[in-house]
Amino acid sequence: MNIAVDLRSLSTGTISGVENYTINLLENLLPLDKQNSYTLFYNGLAKSKFGDFHFVNSRVKNTRWPNKLLNLAFKSNLMKLENLAGDFDCLFMPNLNQFYVRSKAKVVLTVHDLSPVLAPEFYNVKRRLWHWFLNYKKAFRRADLLLAVSEYTKQDLIKCFNIDPNKIKVVYPGIDHKSFKPISDVAMLRSIRNQYSLPGDFILFLNTIEPRKNLINLIKAFDQLDSPCDLVIAGRKGWKYSEIFDAAKASKKFAKIHYIGYIPEEQKPAIISLARVLVYPSFYEGFGFQPIESMALGVPTVASNVTALPEITGDAALLVNPYDVLGIAKALKVALEDEQLRSRLKEKGLQRAKDFSWQKSAQGILDGFNKLNS
């Protein structure tokens, strides 16, 4: 079977959840698959960034259409993806994008979460229009197999779109255990601390700066926290973030809140390792990479008790109601000061993180491809 993989989501230039998923999955799937061949398709004017995928069963196909025109052509059924990527038996989309393929082609689509449908208030007008343009219902109906990143996401698909459960396969994403493991290189940690002027003891938030991540309540909780620790906020600016920075400026602890911007993927393990606690108070998640990465590094984690996060963290994190500011503050204080709890969270976290690997993810998706072809 010839499988076309849509890599258009990698054109942003930064690595967030979807890009991390796509890159790591391909690096494990391509050498694992001894039967199928792959066409890695992307579109854009920038020079190819996918030369690292050197596998005998894959080739890269680049087109240089203006993305708005290409999306409109797909939306209007004026052009099939085969016209650009060549013939294929199956289209694999690691993230939903606009597409149109011939009727006989199989379609496999990863669903990371349904926040654009269930919580549109967290998005700006531009992103809401894009989500409407994608037409989730039509895409899910066209797909032959939906890959849900958690059981929670699978249940959302069933409830919101009445999808046949047999059409949905839960395949958890993984983490890179070579990178995310306890770090003993003191000199390297010192270098990273100096590079970002990190304080001695700090609580870390690491993700895109946008409303769904609940940073305003985190800042309010930090205001109420009786602790000398600082708060470090890391991540690229997403959308609707001005109120978040306004809340930081209005905080009575503004001098102890540090925004250090986007962190390259290779520096994330060191940044997380330097933190005393990682906090992830998101209102909605289909999975949640940072809690698992934090656990793999032996750093205690405080996370929300809603959506997919309890499923992902198990009993290896301290869970809180994301709407309860005082509850977040109390959980942070305990996670910072209770050494027995910290030791227990570290031990359980290291074990829990072992359940998530890209090798397992790749095998699960390959099983799904082969079942479609049987």
N, C-alpha and C positions, 0 to 999 in steps of 0.2 A: 504494500500500500504506500502510495506517495502522499505525504502529509505536508500541507503548507502551514507554516507558523507565522501568524501576524505579529510582527515586531514593531508596529507603529508606536506602541506605548513607550518604546525606549528612546524616543526622539527628544525628550525633555532636557537632557543634559545633566539631570540630577538623579540620584538613586533614592526612591522612596519604596513603599511597600510593593506596589505593582511591578516596578522595575527590578527590585530585589527578587521577587518571585520568578519573573520571567528569565532572568539571567541564570540564577542558580538552578532552576528547573532544567533549562536546556543543557547546562554544563554536566548534569547528571543523566538526563534522558538520552542524549545523542550517543554517548559511548555505551549505554546499557542496551539500546535497541539494535539487535543484530538482524532484524527482518525488514523493517520499513525504511524508506528513504524520506528525506526532509528537504523542503524548499523554504528557506528563511526569508520572508518577504518584509521589506520595509519601504517607506516612501519618504522622500525629503530631499532638500537641496544640499544639506550638509554632507560632508565626506563620510563614507561608511565607518561606523564605530563597531562593526560586528565581525571584524577580521579574526577575532580570537576563537570563533567557533570553527576550528579546523578539524572536521571529522569526515571520514570517507563517505558517510551516508547522508551528507548534507551539502547544499549549495546555497549561496546568497543571491537573492534577486532584488535589485534596487531600482525603483522608479523615481522620477523627479517631478511628479505632478504637484501643483499647488494643492495643499491639503483640503482647503475649502471647496475647491472645484471637484476634487476626487470624492469627497464625502457626498456632495450633491449628486454626482453621477451615480454613486451606489444607492443613495436614497431614492432616486428617481427611476431606478432599475434600467439605467441607460448603459451601464457598463458592469460586466462581471469581473470578479477578482481574478478569474482565470485569464482574462485578457492581459493582465499585468504580471501575474506570477507564473503563468503557464498552467498546463493541466495538472490536476491533483485529484486524489480520491477523497481526501478529508481536509477540512480547514480546522486548525486548532487556534483558538483565540485565547491567550492567557489573560486578556482583559477585553471587555466589550468595546467594540468600535463599530463604525458604520461599515456594512458589508453587503454584498449581493453575489451569490454564487449560483451555478447551475443546479437544477432540481435534484440531480442524482448524487451530488457531492454531500458527504457527511459533514456535519458541523459539530465541533466540540468546543464548549465555552466554559471558561472558569468564571464563577460568580464569587467575588470577594465579599460583598455585602450588598444590602438593599437600602442603605441609608438615603440615596437620592429619592427613593420611592416612599420610604417610611418616615424620613426626617428631613424633608426638603428645606425646612427653616434654617438648617445649618449651612446652606449654600447661597451664593450670590445669584443675581439674576442671570448672568452670563452662563454659569454652570447649570442652573435649572433649565435654561433653554437647550443647552447641549444634551442634558439627560432626556428631555422631552424628544429631541431630535433623534436620539438613539432608538427610541421605541422599545423599551425593555420587553413588553409583552410579545411583540412580534418576533424579536430576536430569540427569546426563550422558546417560543412555539416552533421556530424554524430549527433550533438545535436538536440534534439526535442524542446528545449526552451533555448534561450540565455537571460540572465539577464544582461542588460546594466546598469551601475551605474549612467548614465546621458543620457539626450537626445543627447548630443554631441557624446557620444560613440555609441549610436544607429545609428546615421547618418554615422559615420565612418564605422560601420559594413555594412551598406547598400551600401555605395559608394565603399568600398575597396573589398568586397567579394560578392556583389550582393545578400545579404541575404534578404529573404522575410520579410518585416516589421512585418507581423503577427506572425513571429517566435521569435520576440524580445520584451521583456517586460522591460520597464524602472523601476527600483526599486532603489531609492536613498539609500545609506548607512545612518546610523545615528551617533549620538554621545551619550555618557553616560551623561545625564543631571544631575545625582546625583553627578558626579565628576566635570563636566565642568559647573560651575556656579560661580558667583562672590564670591571671598574669603574674609572673614573679620577676619580670624585668623592671627593676626599680628605676634604672636610668631612663628607660623609655617612658615610664609613667611620669617621671619628673619632667622630661622634655615636653610631654603633652600638657602637663599642668602649667608649665611656664608659657607655652605657646598661646594658651587661651586665658592666662592669668586667672586660673581657677582658685577659689578660696580653699582653706584647709578642710573643713567639713561642710558638705553641701548635699542638698536634696536635688535630684536631677529629673527634669522632664525632657524627653527627647522624642520629637515627632514634628509633623507639620503644624505650623501656627495657624489654627483655624477654629471656629466655634465648637465643632463636634468634640474637640479634645478637652473641653471643660477647663480651660486655663483661668478663666475669671474666678470660678469657685476655688481653684487651687490657690490663686493669689490671696483670696479672702481667707482661706484656711491658713495660709502661711502667716497672714497678719495676726491670727489668733494663736499661733503656735508659740508656746513658751520654750524656746530653744535658741542657742547661739548659732545654729546652722544657717547657712545661706541657701538661697534657691537659685539654681542655674537652669535656664530655659534654652534648649538647643533645638534647631530645626529651621528649615526654610520657611519663609513667609508664604502662606497659602492664599487665603481670601478672608474677607471680613475680619481682619486682624487688628484694625485700628482701636477698637474698644478694648481689646486684650492689653495692648500697650498703654492705653489710657488708664486701665485698672492698675497696672504696675506702677505708673507714675503717681497715682493717687494713694498708693499703699504707704502706710506709716513706716514700712520696712523697705522702701524703694532702694535705699543704698545697699541693701543685702540681696537684691534681685539682679541677676546678671543674664543678659541675653547674648549668646555667643554665636548665633547664626547657624548656617548649614554646616553639618559635620560630614566630611567624606567617609565613605563606608569603611575604609581601612583604619580610621581613627576611632570608630564607635566603640570597639571593645575597651580601649584604654580610657575613654571618657566615662563609660559606664562603670568600669572597675574603680575609678577614683571616687565615685559617689558613695555616700554612706547609705542612701536609699534611692531607688528609682520609683517614681510615682507616675501612674498611668490612670488618671481619673475620668477617662472618656465616657461620654454619654452613650455611644453606640460603636460597636466593633464587630466585624464579621470574623476576625481572628485576633490579631494583636501580636506583632513580632517583638516589640521591645520588652514585654514582660518575660518572654521565653529567653531572649538574649541575656537579660539581666540575671535570670536564674542560672543560666549556663556559666556565668561569670562569678557566681557565688555572692551576688549583691541582693540584699533583701528588697522585696517588691511590694508596693501598695498599689492595688488596682481596683477598678470598679467592680461591683457585684452584679452588673447587668449585661445583657446580650451574650456574646460568646465568651467573655472573659472568664467567668467561673469554670466553663467547660475546658478552656485552654490551660488555666493556671492550676486547676485542681485545688489541693490543700496546701500548695507551695507558695502562696502569696497571702497577704493580709488584704481582705476585700472590704470595700466601703461603698455606701450609697453615694453616687456622684452628686446628688442634689443636697446632701447633708454637709454643709461647710464645717460645722463643729465636729462632725464625725470624721471627716478627712483630717482635720487638725489633730484629733485624738489618736487616730491610727498612725499618723506620721510620728507623733511623739513616742508612742510605744515602739514603733519600728526603729527609731533612732536610739532609744535608751534601754530597752529591755534586752539584755545580752543573751538570756536564755532563748527568747523568741527569735532573735537575730540568728543564733546558731541553728535553731530548728528550721527556720526559713531557708537558710543557706543549704543545709543538708538536703531538705526536701526539694529545693529548687534545682540543685545539681542533678538529682535523680529524675525529676519531672522533665527537664530539658532533654534528656536522652531519648524521650519518646518522639521527638520531632527531628527528623533528618531528611535531607533532600534525596537521599537514596530511596527511602521509603516513599516519598512523594512521587519520584520518577517511576518507580515500579507500579504504584497505584494507577498512575495515568497511563502507563504503557499497557497495563491490564485492561483498562477501559478502551484504548484504541483497538487492541486485539479482539476484544469481545464484539466491537462494532463490525469488524472485518470477518468474523466467523460465520 
